[in-house]
Amino acid sequence: MLRKGIFKKPKNELEGNRKLKQKPIIPDEMCVACPSCKKMLLTSDLAEHFNVCFYCEYHFRMNARQRIDYIADKDTFIEVDSDMTSYNIIDFPNYDKKLKAAKLESAENEAVVCGFCKIGGYNTALFVMEPYFMMGSMGTVVGEKLTRLFEAATEKGLPVVGFTVSGGARIQEGILSLMQMAKVSGAVKKHSDGGNLYLTVLTDPTTGGVTASYAMLGDIIVAEPNALIGFAGPRVIEQTIHQKLPQGFQRAEFLLEKGFVDDIVHRKTQKKYITTVLKLHSKGGEQHECI
C-alpha cells in the first residue's frame, strides 16, 4: 500500500524554508564575554584594544609577554634569569603537580618575568608578574629574581618599572615565601638610596604579601581602573570585623581617594605616562643606547 505524499518533492532545508533560523556557530576561542557588561567581544578586536572592553572599559588580565610587548620598545627587551624555576622545597603535598600545571598554563618557568629594555627610548629595568602562573604568587624564585633585578638596576643606575598582579605569598613554600617580602624590600631600599626611580603599576588583583612589600614601595604608584588592591580580601575582613565595608573598598578608585596610590592610568595611555615619568626623572635627561 502506498503511503500518502510519497511522490511529493522533499523539502530542501537550505532553500525555501523561511522558518529555519540557525544561529551562527562561533568557536569559543574567537570570542569572550566581558565579565562587567556581559557583551560578547571578538578576541582579535580585544587584542587590538589593549585587552580592554570597548563598551565598558573593563580591563581584562594580560599575561606577562603581552604587557612586555605593549610597554617595551620593539625588540629591546632582554630577559634575565629566565631559567630559574621553583621546586618543592618543603615537600608540600601536590606542589610538584601544581608547578607543572602552572608551567603548562602560563608557558613560563615562574610567576615573574624580569629583564632590561627601553621604554620611550629610556633604559629601564622591567619586571612583569604572570597571573597565569599560580595567580602570580610570590615564592623563593620570584623573590630572588626581583632582588637580582633591583641589585643590577642599582649598579647600573637604572629606573625600575614593575607591573604587579598577585594573590600573595605562595603558601606551598611556607615561611620561605614570606621571607621574600623583606628580601625584595631591602633591595628596593638600596635602589632608592642610590637615587634611582621605582615606579609600580598595580593591576587586578594585587593582594597579600606582594601588596605588603614591594608593590607599595614605589616612588610613584599607579593602578589600572577598578583593580583590586589590598592585603586580606574584602570577605575575609568583613568576617573578621563583623562590619559591612564601604562601597568599592580596596578598588583602585577608593585607594586613590585615600591617598594610597598616586594615579589611575588607563592601559592605552600607560606607555605614554611611563615615558613621561622616565623623562622627568632621567639623569641629565638623556636617552642612551640599549643595554
LONU-503325 format. One record per residue: residue number from 1; residue in one letter; x, y, z of N, C-alpha, C, O in turn. Coordinates in steps of 0.2 Angstrom, whole numbers. Example, Ala and Ser with C-alpha at 12.3 -4.5 7.8 and 13.67 -1.06 7.14 Angstrom:
> 1|A|66|-28|39|62|-22|39|66|-16|39|71|-17|42
> 2|S|64|-11|35|68|-5|36|64|0|39|67|6|40
***
This chain:
> 1|M|4|-6|0|0|0|0|4|6|0|9|7|4
> 2|L|3|11|-4|7|17|-5|5|22|1|0|23|3
> 3|R|11|25|3|10|30|8|8|37|5|10|38|0
> 4|K|4|41|9|2|47|6|8|52|6|12|52|10
> 5|G|8|55|0|13|60|-1|20|57|-3|25|61|-3
> 6|I|20|51|-5|26|48|-7|30|51|-13|36|50|-13
> 7|F|26|54|-17|29|57|-23|30|64|-23|32|67|-28
> 8|K|29|67|-17|30|74|-16|37|76|-16|41|72|-13
> 9|K|39|81|-18|46|83|-18|48|85|-11|45|89|-8
> 10|P|54|82|-9|56|83|-2|58|90|-1|61|93|-6
> 11|K|57|93|5|59|99|7|67|100|7|70|96|10
> 12|N|69|105|4|76|107|5|77|112|11|75|118|10
> 13|E|80|110|16|80|115|22|85|121|21|84|126|24
> 14|L|89|120|16|93|126|14|90|131|9|92|137|9
> 15|E|84|129|6|81|133|2|73|133|3|70|128|4
> 16|G|70|139|3|63|139|4|60|138|11|54|139|12
> 17|N|64|136|16|61|136|22|63|142|27|68|142|30
> 18|R|59|147|26|60|153|30|59|153|37|61|157|41
> 19|K|56|147|40|55|146|47|62|144|50|63|144|56
> 20|L|66|141|46|73|139|49|77|145|50|79|148|46
> 21|K|79|145|57|83|151|59|89|148|63|88|147|69
> 22|Q|94|146|60|100|144|63|105|149|66|107|154|62
> 23|K|107|149|72|112|154|74|119|152|72|121|146|72
> 24|P|122|157|70|129|156|68|133|153|74|133|155|79
> 25|I|138|148|72|142|144|77|149|148|77|152|148|72
> 26|I|150|151|83|157|154|84|161|150|88|159|149|94
> 27|P|167|148|86|171|145|91|173|149|97|173|155|97
> 28|D|173|145|103|175|148|109|181|153|109|181|158|112
> 29|E|186|150|106|192|154|106|192|161|102|197|165|102
> 30|M|187|162|98|186|168|94|183|174|98|183|179|95
> 31|C|179|172|103|176|177|107|176|176|114|177|171|116
> 32|V|174|182|118|174|181|125|169|186|128|168|191|125
> 33|A|166|184|133|161|188|136|164|193|141|168|190|146
> 34|C|163|199|141|165|204|146|162|202|153|156|202|154
> 35|P|166|201|158|164|200|165|160|206|168|156|205|172
> 36|S|161|212|165|157|218|168|151|219|164|145|219|168
> 37|C|151|220|158|145|222|154|141|216|151|136|217|148
> 38|K|145|210|151|142|204|148|142|204|140|139|199|137
> 39|K|144|209|137|144|210|130|149|205|127|155|203|130
> 40|M|148|202|121|152|197|118|157|201|113|156|206|110
> 41|L|164|199|114|169|203|111|173|198|107|175|193|109
> 42|L|175|200|101|180|196|97|187|196|100|189|202|101
> 43|T|190|191|101|197|191|104|202|195|100|206|198|103
> 44|S|201|195|93|206|199|89|205|206|90|209|210|90
> 45|D|198|208|90|197|215|92|199|217|99|202|223|100
> 46|L|198|213|103|200|214|110|208|216|111|210|220|114
> 47|A|212|211|107|219|212|107|221|219|105|226|222|107
> 48|E|218|221|99|219|227|96|218|233|101|220|239|100
> 49|H|213|232|106|211|237|110|214|237|117|211|238|122
> 50|F|220|234|117|224|233|123|221|229|129|222|230|135
> 51|N|217|224|126|213|219|131|209|223|135|208|222|141
> 52|V|205|228|133|201|232|137|194|232|133|194|233|127
> 53|C|189|231|136|182|231|133|180|238|130|181|243|134
> 54|F|178|238|124|177|244|121|170|247|122|167|252|120
> 55|Y|166|243|126|159|245|129|159|248|135|156|254|137
> 56|C|163|245|140|163|247|147|169|249|150|170|251|156
> 57|E|175|248|146|182|250|148|184|245|153|189|246|157
> 58|Y|181|239|154|184|234|159|191|231|156|192|230|150
> 59|H|196|231|161|202|229|159|203|222|161|203|219|166
> 60|F|204|218|155|205|211|156|212|209|158|216|214|157
> 61|R|213|204|161|220|202|163|224|200|157|222|198|152
> 62|M|231|202|157|235|201|152|241|197|155|243|197|161
> 63|N|244|192|150|249|189|153|256|193|152|255|198|149
> 64|A|261|191|155|267|195|156|270|197|149|272|202|148
> 65|R|270|192|144|273|193|137|268|199|134|271|203|130
> 66|Q|262|199|135|258|204|131|259|211|134|260|215|130
> 67|R|260|211|141|262|218|144|269|220|141|270|226|140
> 68|I|274|215|141|280|217|139|280|220|131|283|225|130
> 69|D|277|216|127|276|218|120|273|225|120|274|229|115
> 70|Y|268|227|124|265|233|124|269|239|127|269|244|124
> 71|I|272|238|132|276|243|136|283|244|133|285|250|132
> 72|A|287|239|132|294|240|130|294|242|123|290|240|118
> 73|D|299|246|121|300|247|114|302|241|110|305|236|113
> 74|K|300|241|104|301|235|100|308|232|99|312|236|98
> 75|D|308|226|101|315|222|100|320|225|105|326|224|103
> 76|T|318|228|111|323|230|115|323|226|122|328|226|126
> 77|F|318|222|123|318|218|129|323|212|129|323|208|125
> 78|I|327|212|135|332|207|136|330|204|142|331|207|148
> 79|E|328|198|142|326|194|148|332|192|152|337|190|149
> 80|V|332|192|159|337|189|163|334|184|168|328|184|169
> 81|D|338|179|170|336|174|174|330|170|172|326|168|176
> 82|S|329|169|166|323|165|163|323|158|165|318|154|165
> 83|D|329|155|167|330|148|168|328|146|175|328|140|177
> 84|M|327|151|179|326|150|186|319|147|187|314|149|185
> 85|T|318|142|191|312|138|192|311|136|199|316|134|202
> 86|S|305|135|202|304|133|209|304|125|209|303|122|204
> 87|Y|305|123|215|304|116|216|301|115|223|301|120|227
> 88|N|299|109|225|295|108|231|300|108|237|302|102|240
> 89|I|302|114|239|307|114|244|305|112|251|310|110|255
> 90|I|299|112|253|297|109|260|293|103|259|289|101|264
> 91|D|293|100|253|289|94|252|281|95|254|278|91|257
> 92|F|279|100|251|272|102|252|267|97|247|269|96|242
> 93|P|262|94|250|258|90|246|256|93|239|253|98|239
> 94|N|257|89|234|255|90|227|258|97|224|255|99|219
> 95|Y|263|100|227|266|106|225|269|105|218|269|109|213
> 96|D|272|99|217|275|97|211|270|97|205|272|100|200
> 97|K|265|94|206|259|94|201|257|101|199|256|103|194
> 98|K|256|105|205|254|112|203|259|116|199|257|120|195
> 99|L|265|115|201|271|119|197|271|117|190|271|121|185
> 100|K|270|110|189|270|108|182|264|110|178|264|112|172
> 101|A|258|110|181|252|113|178|252|121|177|250|123|172
> 102|A|256|124|181|257|131|181|261|133|175|260|138|171
> 103|K|266|129|174|271|130|168|267|129|162|268|132|157
> 104|L|263|124|161|259|122|155|254|128|154|253|130|148
> 105|E|251|130|159|245|135|158|248|142|156|246|145|151
> 106|S|254|144|159|257|150|158|262|151|152|264|156|150
> 107|A|265|145|151|271|144|146|277|148|149|281|151|145
> 108|E|277|149|156|283|152|159|286|148|164|282|143|167
> 109|N|292|149|166|295|145|172|293|147|178|294|144|183
> 110|E|291|154|179|290|156|186|284|162|185|282|164|179
> 111|A|282|165|191|277|170|191|279|177|190|275|181|191
> 112|V|285|178|188|288|185|186|293|184|180|297|179|180
> 113|V|292|189|176|297|189|170|301|196|171|298|201|172
> 114|C|308|195|171|312|201|173|317|202|167|319|198|163
> 115|G|319|208|166|324|210|161|325|217|160|323|221|164
> 116|F|328|219|155|330|226|153|328|228|147|327|224|142
> 117|C|326|234|146|323|236|139|323|244|139|326|247|143
> 118|K|321|246|133|319|254|133|312|255|133|308|251|130
> 119|I|310|260|136|303|262|136|303|270|134|305|274|138
> 120|G|300|271|128|300|278|126|308|280|124|309|286|124
> 121|G|312|275|123|319|277|122|323|277|128|329|278|128
> 122|Y|321|276|134|324|277|140|326|270|143|321|265|144
> 123|N|332|268|145|334|262|148|331|261|154|331|265|158
> 124|T|328|255|155|324|253|161|325|246|163|325|242|158
> 125|A|325|245|169|324|238|172|316|237|172|313|241|175
> 126|L|314|231|170|307|230|170|305|223|173|308|218|171
> 127|F|300|222|177|298|216|179|290|216|178|287|221|180
> 128|V|287|210|176|280|210|175|278|203|178|281|198|176
> 129|M|273|203|182|271|197|186|266|193|181|262|196|177
> 130|E|266|187|182|262|182|177|256|180|181|257|175|185
> 131|P|250|182|179|244|180|183|242|172|182|238|169|186
> 132|Y|244|170|176|243|163|175|247|158|177|247|152|176
> 133|F|252|160|181|257|155|185|255|156|192|257|160|196
> 134|M|250|151|194|248|151|201|246|158|204|248|160|209
> 135|M|242|162|200|240|168|201|245|173|204|244|177|208
> 136|G|251|173|200|256|177|202|259|177|209|261|182|212
> 137|S|258|171|212|260|170|219|268|171|220|272|169|215
> 138|M|270|174|225|277|175|227|280|170|231|278|168|236
> 139|G|285|166|228|289|161|231|296|163|231|298|169|230
> 140|T|300|158|233|308|160|233|311|162|227|315|166|227
> 141|V|309|159|221|312|161|215|309|168|213|313|172|210
> 142|V|303|169|214|300|176|212|304|181|216|307|186|213
> 143|G|305|180|223|309|185|227|316|185|224|319|191|224
> 144|E|319|180|223|326|180|220|327|184|214|332|188|213
> 145|K|323|183|209|323|186|203|322|194|203|326|197|200
> 146|L|317|196|208|316|203|209|322|206|212|324|211|210
> 147|T|325|202|217|331|205|221|337|206|216|340|211|216
> 148|R|338|201|212|343|202|207|342|208|202|347|211|200
> 149|L|336|209|200|334|214|195|336|221|199|339|225|196
> 150|F|333|222|205|335|228|208|342|229|210|344|235|209
> 151|E|346|224|211|353|225|213|356|227|206|361|231|206
> 152|A|354|224|201|358|226|194|356|233|192|360|236|190
> 153|A|349|235|193|347|241|192|351|247|196|352|252|194
> 154|T|352|245|202|356|249|207|363|250|204|366|256|204
> 155|E|366|245|202|373|245|200|373|249|193|378|253|193
> 156|K|368|249|189|369|252|183|365|259|183|366|263|178
> 157|G|362|261|189|359|267|190|353|268|185|351|273|183
> 158|L|349|262|185|343|262|181|337|263|185|336|260|190
> 159|P|331|266|182|325|265|185|322|258|184|324|255|180
> 160|V|317|257|189|314|250|188|306|252|187|303|256|191
> 161|V|303|249|183|296|249|182|293|242|183|296|237|180
> 162|G|288|241|187|286|235|189|278|234|188|275|239|190
> 163|F|276|229|185|268|228|185|267|222|189|269|216|189
> 164|T|263|223|194|261|218|199|254|215|198|249|219|196
> 165|V|254|209|199|247|205|199|249|199|203|253|195|202
> 166|S|245|198|209|247|193|213|241|191|218|238|195|221
> 167|G|241|185|220|237|183|226|240|183|232|238|181|237
> 168|G|247|184|232|251|185|238|256|180|239|258|177|234
> 169|A|259|179|245|264|174|246|262|167|244|256|165|246
> 170|R|267|163|242|265|156|240|265|151|246|270|150|249
> 171|I|259|149|248|258|145|254|262|139|254|264|136|259
> 172|Q|263|136|247|267|130|247|274|130|248|277|125|249
> 173|E|277|136|250|284|137|252|284|140|259|290|141|261
> 174|G|279|140|262|279|142|269|282|148|271|282|153|267
> 175|I|286|148|276|289|154|279|294|157|274|296|163|274
> 176|L|297|152|270|302|154|265|299|159|260|303|164|257
> 177|S|293|159|258|290|163|254|289|170|257|289|175|254
> 178|L|287|170|264|286|176|267|292|180|268|292|186|268
> 179|M|298|176|268|304|180|269|306|184|263|310|189|263
> 180|Q|303|183|257|304|186|251|302|194|252|304|198|248
> 181|M|297|195|256|294|202|257|300|206|260|301|212|257
> 182|A|304|204|265|309|208|267|315|208|263|318|213|262
> 183|K|316|202|259|322|202|255|321|207|249|326|211|248
> 184|V|316|207|246|315|211|240|314|219|242|317|223|239
> 185|S|311|220|248|310|227|251|317|229|252|318|235|251
> 186|G|322|225|255|329|228|256|332|230|250|336|235|250
> 187|A|331|226|244|334|228|238|331|234|235|335|238|232
> 188|V|325|235|236|321|241|234|324|247|238|325|253|235
> 189|K|325|246|244|328|252|248|335|254|246|337|260|245
> 190|K|339|249|244|346|251|242|346|254|235|350|259|234
> 191|H|341|252|231|340|255|224|338|262|225|340|267|222
> 192|S|333|264|230|331|270|232|337|275|235|337|281|233
> 193|D|341|272|239|346|276|242|351|278|237|355|283|238
> 194|G|351|274|231|356|276|226|353|282|221|356|283|216
> 195|G|347|284|223|344|290|220|341|288|213|340|291|209
> 196|N|338|281|213|335|279|207|328|278|208|325|278|213
> 197|L|324|279|202|317|279|202|314|272|202|317|267|199
> 198|Y|309|271|206|305|265|206|297|266|205|294|270|209
> 199|L|295|264|199|288|265|198|284|259|197|286|254|194
> 200|T|278|258|201|274|252|201|268|253|198|264|259|199
> 201|V|265|248|194|259|248|191|255|243|194|256|237|193
> 202|L|250|244|198|246|239|201|240|237|197|236|241|195
> 203|T|240|230|195|234|228|191|230|223|195|232|221|201
> 204|D|225|221|192|220|217|196|221|209|196|222|207|190
> 205|P|222|206|202|222|209|208|229|210|211|234|206|209
> 206|T|231|214|215|237|215|219|236|214|226|233|219|229
> 207|T|237|208|229|235|207|236|240|203|240|246|202|237
> 208|G|239|202|246|243|198|251|250|201|252|251|207|252
> 209|G|255|197|252|262|199|254|265|203|249|270|207|250
> 210|V|263|203|242|266|207|237|263|215|239|268|219|238
> 211|T|257|215|240|255|222|242|258|225|248|260|231|249
> 212|A|260|220|253|263|222|259|270|223|259|273|224|264
> 213|S|273|223|253|280|224|252|281|228|246|280|234|246
> 214|Y|284|225|241|287|229|235|282|233|231|284|238|228
> 215|A|276|230|231|271|233|227|269|241|229|268|245|225
> 216|M|270|242|235|268|248|238|274|252|240|273|257|244
> 217|L|280|250|238|286|254|239|288|258|234|294|261|234
> 218|G|284|259|228|287|263|223|287|270|224|283|273|229
> 219|D|291|274|221|291|281|222|285|284|219|282|289|222
> 220|I|283|281|214|277|283|211|272|277|210|275|272|207
> 221|I|266|277|212|262|271|212|256|272|208|252|277|210
> 222|V|255|269|203|249|270|199|245|263|199|248|258|200
> 223|A|239|264|197|235|257|196|230|258|190|229|263|187
> 224|E|228|252|188|223|251|182|216|252|185|215|251|191
> 225|P|212|255|181|205|256|183|202|250|187|202|244|184
> 226|N|199|251|192|195|246|196|199|240|198|196|235|200
> 227|A|205|240|198|210|235|201|208|234|208|208|238|212
> 228|L|208|227|210|208|226|217|215|226|220|219|222|218
> 229|I|215|230|226|222|231|229|221|231|236|217|234|239
> 230|G|224|226|240|224|225|247|228|220|250|232|217|246
> 231|F|227|219|256|231|213|259|226|207|260|227|203|256
> 232|A|222|207|265|217|202|265|211|204|261|210|210|259
> 233|G|207|199|258|201|200|254|196|204|258|195|203|264
> 234|P|191|207|254|185|210|257|181|206|261|179|207|267
> 235|R|180|200|259|176|195|263|179|193|269|176|192|274
> 236|V|186|192|269|189|190|275|189|195|280|188|194|286
> 237|I|190|201|278|189|207|283|182|208|286|182|209|292
> 238|E|177|207|282|170|208|284|169|202|289|166|204|294
> 239|Q|171|196|288|170|191|293|174|192|299|172|189|304
> 240|T|180|195|299|184|196|305|181|202|309|181|201|315
> 241|I|179|208|306|177|213|310|170|214|311|167|218|315
> 242|H|166|209|307|159|209|308|156|216|306|151|218|309
> 243|Q|158|219|301|155|225|298|155|225|291|159|222|287
> 244|K|150|229|288|150|229|281|155|235|278|155|240|281
> 245|L|159|233|273|164|238|271|161|243|266|155|241|263
> 246|P|164|249|265|161|254|261|161|251|253|165|247|251
> 247|Q|157|254|250|156|253|243|163|254|239|165|259|240
> 248|G|165|249|235|171|250|231|177|249|235|183|251|233
> 249|F|177|247|241|183|246|246|188|242|243|186|236|240
> 250|Q|194|244|243|200|240|240|200|241|232|205|238|229
> 251|R|196|245|229|197|246|222|201|252|221|202|256|226
> 252|A|204|252|215|209|257|214|207|264|215|210|269|218
> 253|E|200|266|213|197|272|214|197|274|222|198|280|224
> 254|F|195|269|226|195|270|233|202|272|236|202|276|240
> 255|L|207|268|234|213|269|236|216|276|234|220|279|237
> 256|L|214|278|228|216|285|225|213|290|230|217|295|232
> 257|E|207|289|232|204|294|236|207|295|243|207|300|246
> 258|K|209|289|245|213|289|252|220|290|252|223|290|257
> 259|G|223|291|246|230|293|245|235|287|245|241|288|246
> 260|F|232|281|244|237|275|244|240|274|237|245|271|236
> 261|V|237|277|232|240|277|225|240|284|223|236|288|225
> 262|D|245|285|218|246|292|216|241|294|210|240|300|208
> 263|D|240|289|206|236|290|200|233|283|197|235|278|199
> 264|I|227|284|193|224|278|190|225|280|182|224|285|180
> 265|V|229|275|179|231|276|172|227|270|168|229|264|169
> 266|H|224|273|163|221|268|158|226|264|154|231|267|153
> 267|R|225|258|152|230|254|149|233|257|142|238|257|141
> 268|K|228|260|139|230|263|132|235|269|133|238|271|128
> 269|T|235|272|139|240|278|140|245|276|144|249|281|146
> 270|Q|246|270|146|251|268|151|258|270|148|263|272|152
> 271|K|260|268|142|266|269|140|268|276|139|274|278|141
> 272|K|264|280|137|265|287|136|266|290|143|270|294|144
> 273|Y|262|288|148|263|290|155|269|288|158|273|293|161
> 274|I|271|282|157|278|280|160|284|283|157|289|285|160
> 275|T|283|284|150|288|288|146|289|295|149|295|297|150
> 276|T|284|298|151|284|305|153|288|305|160|292|309|162
> 277|V|286|300|164|289|300|171|296|298|170|300|301|174
> 278|L|298|294|166|305|292|165|309|298|162|315|299|164
> 279|K|306|302|158|309|308|155|310|313|161|316|316|161
> 280|L|305|314|165|306|319|171|311|317|176|314|321|179
> 281|H|312|310|177|317|308|182|323|305|179|328|303|183
> 282|S|324|306|173|331|304|170|337|308|172|336|314|173
> 283|K|342|305|173|348|308|175|351|312|169|355|309|165
> 284|G|350|319|169|353|323|164|348|323|158|350|327|153
> 285|G|343|319|158|338|320|153|340|317|146|337|318|141
> 286|E|345|313|146|347|310|140|345|303|139|344|299|144
> 287|Q|344|301|133|342|294|131|348|291|129|353|294|125
> 288|H|349|284|131|355|281|130|354|275|125|348|273|124
> 289|E|360|272|123|359|266|119|357|260|123|358|260|129
> 290|C|353|255|120|350|250|124|356|246|127|361|245|124
> 291|I|354|243|133|359|239|136|361|232|133|365|228|135
***
